[in-house]
C-alpha cells in the first residue's frame, strides 16, 4: 500500500512549513526589490542609456559613411585631391564668403 502524506510526523510537517516560509520570504523580498522605486528608476535609466548608446552608435556609423562618401568625391584612391572637383567648390566657397563680406560691409556704411 502507498503511503499518504498523513503519515508524516509533526516534526516533518513543521520542517516543511519552515522551508515553505523561507521560500515565501525570499520570494516576497525579490518582489519588494523589483517594485522598489529605486529599482524601477535604475531599470528605466539603464534602458534609456542603452537606447541612447544604440542611437548614437547608429548616428556615428551614418555620419562616418557620409564623410567617407564626401571624401571619396574629392580624393582619389591614392589620396591625391581631385582638382577637377576641389577647384570649383573652393571658388564657390570663396564667392559665397565674398558676398557675405560685401553685404556686411554695405550694411555698416
Buried (B, 14 or more C-beta within 10 A) or exposed (E): EEEEEEEEEEEEEEEEEEEEEEEEEEEEEEEEEEEEEEEEEEEEEEEEEEEEEEEEEEEEEEEEEEEEEEEEEEBEEEEEEEEEEEEEEEEEEEEEEEEEEEEEEEEEE
